[in-house]
Amino acid sequence: MPKPQPEPLHLHRIDAARNMRQFYALSMQPTLFGEMSLIRNWGRIGTNGQTMVQTFDGSAEAVEAFGRLERAKRRRGYAAADEKLS
C-alpha cells in the first residue's frame, strides 16, 4: 500500500539573540509525467527565499525524502508556526 502524501509543512526558527528569523517549507506535487516533485522553499521570514524542486520516480521515495528533511530541520530547532518555540 503506498504511503499517503504528507500535507504541506511550514517551519519557523526564531532566535532573537542571534537575530535569526528563518522559515523552511516543504510540499509535494505530482508532475505531468507521473513522477512526484518535492518542493523546498527556505529563507529569512519576510522574504521570498530560495526554492529547490527535486523530482522522484515514485511517490514512496518522495515521501521518504520529505520525512528525512522534516526530521533534520526539527533537530536543528525548527518548529511549526502553531507549535511553541523554545
C-alpha positions as CSV (number, residue, x, y, z in Angstrom):
1,M,0.0,0.0,0.0
2,P,1.5,3.4,-1.0
3,K,2.3,5.9,1.7
4,P,-0.2,8.8,1.9
5,Q,1.1,12.1,0.6
6,P,2.0,14.4,3.5
7,E,0.4,17.8,4.0
8,P,2.5,20.9,3.1
9,L,4.7,21.8,6.1
10,H,5.8,25.3,7.1
11,L,8.5,25.5,9.8
12,H,10.0,28.6,11.6
13,R,13.2,29.1,13.6
14,I,13.3,32.3,15.5
15,D,16.2,33.3,17.8
16,A,16.1,37.0,18.8
17,A,19.5,36.8,20.5
18,R,21.1,35.8,17.2
19,N,18.9,38.0,15.0
20,M,17.6,34.8,13.3
21,R,14.2,34.6,11.7
22,Q,14.2,31.7,9.3
23,F,11.5,29.6,7.6
24,Y,11.6,26.3,5.8
25,A,8.6,25.0,3.8
26,L,8.1,21.5,2.2
27,S,5.4,20.4,-0.1
28,M,4.8,17.7,-2.7
29,Q,3.2,17.9,-6.1
30,P,2.7,15.4,-8.9
31,T,4.2,16.1,-12.3
32,L,2.6,15.7,-15.7
33,F,4.7,12.6,-16.3
34,G,3.6,10.5,-13.3
35,E,6.5,11.5,-11.1
36,M,6.4,13.3,-7.8
37,S,8.2,16.6,-7.0
38,L,9.4,17.6,-3.6
39,I,9.3,21.4,-3.4
40,R,11.6,23.1,-0.8
41,N,11.4,26.8,0.0
42,W,13.6,28.5,2.6
43,G,15.0,31.9,3.7
44,R,14.5,34.7,6.1
45,I,10.9,35.4,7.2
46,G,9.5,38.3,5.2
47,T,11.4,37.4,2.0
48,N,10.5,35.1,-0.9
49,G,13.6,33.0,-0.1
50,Q,15.0,30.3,-2.3
51,T,13.3,27.4,-3.9
52,M,14.5,23.9,-4.9
53,V,12.5,21.3,-6.8
54,Q,13.6,17.6,-6.6
55,T,11.7,15.1,-8.7
56,F,11.4,11.4,-7.8
57,D,10.2,8.5,-9.9
58,G,7.9,7.2,-7.2
59,S,5.7,8.7,-4.5
60,A,7.3,6.5,-1.8
61,E,10.7,7.9,-2.5
62,A,9.4,11.5,-2.3
63,V,7.5,10.8,1.0
64,E,10.7,9.3,2.5
65,A,12.8,12.4,1.4
66,F,10.0,14.6,2.9
67,G,10.2,12.9,6.2
68,R,14.0,12.9,6.3
69,L,14.1,16.6,5.6
70,E,11.4,17.3,8.2
71,R,13.3,15.4,10.9
72,A,16.6,17.1,10.1
73,K,15.1,20.6,10.3
74,R,13.3,19.8,13.6
75,R,16.6,18.6,15.1
76,R,18.1,22.0,14.1
77,G,15.4,23.8,16.1
78,Y,12.7,24.5,13.5
79,A,9.1,24.1,14.7
80,A,5.7,24.5,13.0
81,A,4.2,28.0,13.3
82,D,1.5,26.9,15.7
83,E,3.9,24.9,17.9
84,K,5.7,26.6,20.9
85,L,9.2,27.6,20.0
86,S,11.8,27.0,22.7
